Amino acid sequence: MMANRRNGAVYAGVTSNLPQRAYQHSEGLVPGYTKRYGCKFLVWFEMHETMEAAIAREKQIKGGSRKKKLTLIEADNPTWRDLYEDLF
């Protein structure tokens, strides 16, 4: 999930190349929600064995409430630190 600040706008998505996609969002290279709301910080992610599993999880997350999204972030990243550097 990408965010613009703690408890701010949050975006959930799926990708096969997380470092590349997080970079694209952080630099505002992807048109749409993340660019419009300035979601530049990778604040939560989880890895999956298959793209099918990742897409199913993305749908579950997007179908959940904002509160559930914030709970996922807070459980693993209570300070809302940008996790991009952790990918390397």
C-alpha positions in Angstrom: 0.0 0.0 0.0 1.1 3.5 -0.8 0.2 6.5 1.3 0.8 10.2 1.2 1.2 10.6 4.9 0.2 8.9 8.2 -3.5 8.3 8.2 -3.8 10.1 4.8 -4.8 8.8 1.4 -4.0 5.1 1.0 -3.7 3.1 -2.3 -3.7 -0.7 -2.6 -2.4 -2.4 -5.7 -0.7 -5.4 -7.1 2.5 -5.8 -9.2 5.0 -8.4 -10.2 7.9 -5.9 -9.6 7.4 -4.1 -6.3 10.6 -2.1 -6.3 10.0 -0.7 -9.8 6.3 0.0 -9.1 7.0 1.7 -5.8 9.6 3.9 -7.5 7.2 4.8 -10.2 4.6 5.9 -7.6 7.1 7.8 -5.5 8.2 9.8 -8.5 4.7 10.5 -9.7 5.2 8.6 -12.9 1.9 6.6 -12.7 -1.2 8.6 -13.6 -4.2 8.1 -11.5 -5.0 7.9 -7.8 -1.5 7.8 -6.4 -0.3 10.8 -8.5 -3.5 12.8 -7.8 -3.2 12.3 -4.0 0.6 12.2 -3.7 0.8 8.6 -2.5 4.6 8.4 -2.6 5.4 6.2 0.4 5.4 2.4 0.5 3.9 1.8 3.9 2.8 -1.9 3.7 3.3 -4.9 1.4 3.0 -8.6 1.4 4.5 -11.1 -1.0 2.6 -14.0 -2.7 3.7 -17.1 -4.5 1.5 -16.5 -7.5 0.0 -13.5 -9.3 -3.5 -15.2 -8.9 -3.0 -15.2 -5.1 -1.8 -11.6 -5.1 -4.8 -10.4 -7.1 -7.2 -12.3 -4.8 -5.6 -10.6 -1.8 -5.7 -7.2 -3.5 -9.4 -7.6 -4.1 -9.9 -8.6 -0.5 -8.0 -5.6 0.8 -9.7 -3.1 -1.6 -13.1 -4.6 -0.6 -12.4 -4.0 3.0 -13.0 -0.8 5.0 -10.5 2.0 5.4 -10.2 1.0 9.0 -9.0 -2.5 8.0 -6.4 -1.0 5.7 -5.1 1.2 8.4 -5.0 -1.7 10.8 -2.9 -3.7 8.4 -0.4 -0.8 8.1 -0.3 -0.1 11.8 0.3 -3.7 12.7 3.5 -4.0 10.7 4.6 -0.3 10.4 3.2 1.8 13.3 5.3 4.8 12.4 4.3 4.7 8.7 7.9 4.6 7.7 8.6 4.5 3.9 9.5 0.8 3.3 11.0 1.3 -0.1 14.6 1.0 1.0 13.7 -2.3 2.8 13.2 -3.9 -0.7 16.9 -3.8 -1.4 
